[in-house]
Amino acid sequence: MVYYLKEVRIIKQILTAAKALFENAKQNISLLANASAFINQEIEKINWVGFYLYLDDKLCLGPFQGKPACEVINLNEGVCGFAFKEQKLTNVPDVEQFEGHIACDNASKSELVIPLTKDNFKIGVLDVDSPILNRFDPKTVELLKQIAELVVKYYKL
């Protein structure tokens, strides 16, 4: 297995920088926009990162970095719908093996989706795609999970 994040020190530095960026967000749209840009800048070998927000029993496209994406995802569709509905971090090493995968970018080969919930309020999901099979190694998953936790911490209900 290839690890793209090699040192705990680097992970701590990334999380410290994320906290400094997120903690002063005045509005949620700014928080999510900066979070997606930050992840895109700090995580190697990804081709799309962004947020889908829960609205009217659907996931609606929020701030993101990458190619244009699907605007609405039903809760019974794709990796995002599955992860949100099950409220379960979902790491898909090969999207072709995930029944019902939605291909917004045909270059995507693997996907990580992290549900975002604060005080029992379901916000949506953080969605990260990669053009590499099995991209999301345990260190990267843990880092993205911690970044998602920071986003939730500073998200205003």
Secondary structure as a PSIPRED ss2 file (coil, helix, strand):
# PSIPRED VFORMAT (PSIPRED V4.0)

   1 M C   1.000  0.000  0.000
   2 V C   1.000  0.000  0.000
   3 Y C   1.000  0.000  0.000
   4 Y C   1.000  0.000  0.000
   5 L C   1.000  0.000  0.000
   6 K C   1.000  0.000  0.000
   7 E C   1.000  0.000  0.000
   8 V H   0.000  1.000  0.000
   9 R H   0.000  1.000  0.000
  10 I H   0.000  1.000  0.000
  11 I H   0.000  1.000  0.000
  12 K H   0.000  1.000  0.000
  13 Q H   0.000  1.000  0.000
  14 I H   0.000  1.000  0.000
  15 L H   0.000  1.000  0.000
  16 T H   0.000  1.000  0.000
  17 A H   0.000  1.000  0.000
  18 A H   0.000  1.000  0.000
  19 K H   0.000  1.000  0.000
  20 A H   0.000  1.000  0.000
  21 L H   0.000  1.000  0.000
  22 F H   0.000  1.000  0.000
  23 E C   1.000  0.000  0.000
  24 N C   1.000  0.000  0.000
  25 A C   1.000  0.000  0.000
  26 K C   1.000  0.000  0.000
  27 Q C   1.000  0.000  0.000
  28 N H   0.000  1.000  0.000
  29 I H   0.000  1.000  0.000
  30 S H   0.000  1.000  0.000
  31 L H   0.000  1.000  0.000
  32 L H   0.000  1.000  0.000
  33 A H   0.000  1.000  0.000
  34 N H   0.000  1.000  0.000
  35 A H   0.000  1.000  0.000
  36 S H   0.000  1.000  0.000
  37 A H   0.000  1.000  0.000
  38 F H   0.000  1.000  0.000
  39 I H   0.000  1.000  0.000
  40 N H   0.000  1.000  0.000
  41 Q H   0.000  1.000  0.000
  42 E H   0.000  1.000  0.000
  43 I C   1.000  0.000  0.000
  44 E C   1.000  0.000  0.000
  45 K C   1.000  0.000  0.000
  46 I C   1.000  0.000  0.000
  47 N C   1.000  0.000  0.000
  48 W E   0.000  0.000  1.000
  49 V E   0.000  0.000  1.000
  50 G E   0.000  0.000  1.000
  51 F E   0.000  0.000  1.000
  52 Y E   0.000  0.000  1.000
  53 L E   0.000  0.000  1.000
  54 Y E   0.000  0.000  1.000
  55 L E   0.000  0.000  1.000
  56 D C   1.000  0.000  0.000
  57 D C   1.000  0.000  0.000
  58 K E   0.000  0.000  1.000
  59 L E   0.000  0.000  1.000
  60 C E   0.000  0.000  1.000
  61 L E   0.000  0.000  1.000
  62 G E   0.000  0.000  1.000
  63 P E   0.000  0.000  1.000
  64 F E   0.000  0.000  1.000
  65 Q E   0.000  0.000  1.000
  66 G E   0.000  0.000  1.000
  67 K C   1.000  0.000  0.000
  68 P C   1.000  0.000  0.000
  69 A C   1.000  0.000  0.000
  70 C C   1.000  0.000  0.000
  71 E C   1.000  0.000  0.000
  72 V E   0.000  0.000  1.000
  73 I E   0.000  0.000  1.000
  74 N E   0.000  0.000  1.000
  75 L C   1.000  0.000  0.000
  76 N C   1.000  0.000  0.000
  77 E C   1.000  0.000  0.000
  78 G H   0.000  1.000  0.000
  79 V H   0.000  1.000  0.000
  80 C H   0.000  1.000  0.000
  81 G H   0.000  1.000  0.000
  82 F H   0.000  1.000  0.000
  83 A H   0.000  1.000  0.000
  84 F H   0.000  1.000  0.000
  85 K H   0.000  1.000  0.000
  86 E H   0.000  1.000  0.000
  87 Q C   1.000  0.000  0.000
  88 K C   1.000  0.000  0.000
  89 L C   1.000  0.000  0.000
  90 T E   0.000  0.000  1.000
  91 N E   0.000  0.000  1.000
  92 V E   0.000  0.000  1.000
  93 P C   1.000  0.000  0.000
  94 D C   1.000  0.000  0.000
  95 V H   0.000  1.000  0.000
  96 E H   0.000  1.000  0.000
  97 Q H   0.000  1.000  0.000
  98 F C   1.000  0.000  0.000
  99 E C   1.000  0.000  0.000
 100 G C   1.000  0.000  0.000
 101 H C   1.000  0.000  0.000
 102 I C   1.000  0.000  0.000
 103 A C   1.000  0.000  0.000
 104 C C   1.000  0.000  0.000
 105 D C   1.000  0.000  0.000
 106 N C   1.000  0.000  0.000
 107 A C   1.000  0.000  0.000
 108 S C   1.000  0.000  0.000
 109 K C   1.000  0.000  0.000
 110 S E   0.000  0.000  1.000
 111 E E   0.000  0.000  1.000
 112 L E   0.000  0.000  1.000
 113 V E   0.000  0.000  1.000
 114 I E   0.000  0.000  1.000
 115 P E   0.000  0.000  1.000
 116 L E   0.000  0.000  1.000
 117 T E   0.000  0.000  1.000
 118 K E   0.000  0.000  1.000
 119 D C   1.000  0.000  0.000
 120 N C   1.000  0.000  0.000
 121 F E   0.000  0.000  1.000
 122 K E   0.000  0.000  1.000
 123 I E   0.000  0.000  1.000
 124 G E   0.000  0.000  1.000
 125 V E   0.000  0.000  1.000
 126 L E   0.000  0.000  1.000
 127 D E   0.000  0.000  1.000
 128 V E   0.000  0.000  1.000
 129 D E   0.000  0.000  1.000
 130 S E   0.000  0.000  1.000
 131 P C   1.000  0.000  0.000
 132 I C   1.000  0.000  0.000
 133 L C   1.000  0.000  0.000
 134 N C   1.000  0.000  0.000
 135 R C   1.000  0.000  0.000
 136 F C   1.000  0.000  0.000
 137 D C   1.000  0.000  0.000
 138 P H   0.000  1.000  0.000
 139 K H   0.000  1.000  0.000
 140 T H   0.000  1.000  0.000
 141 V H   0.000  1.000  0.000
 142 E H   0.000  1.000  0.000
 143 L H   0.000  1.000  0.000
 144 L H   0.000  1.000  0.000
 145 K H   0.000  1.000  0.000
 146 Q H   0.000  1.000  0.000
 147 I H   0.000  1.000  0.000
 148 A H   0.000  1.000  0.000
 149 E H   0.000  1.000  0.000
 150 L H   0.000  1.000  0.000
 151 V H   0.000  1.000  0.000
 152 V H   0.000  1.000  0.000
 153 K H   0.000  1.000  0.000
 154 Y H   0.000  1.000  0.000
 155 Y C   1.000  0.000  0.000
 156 K C   1.000  0.000  0.000
 157 L C   1.000  0.000  0.000
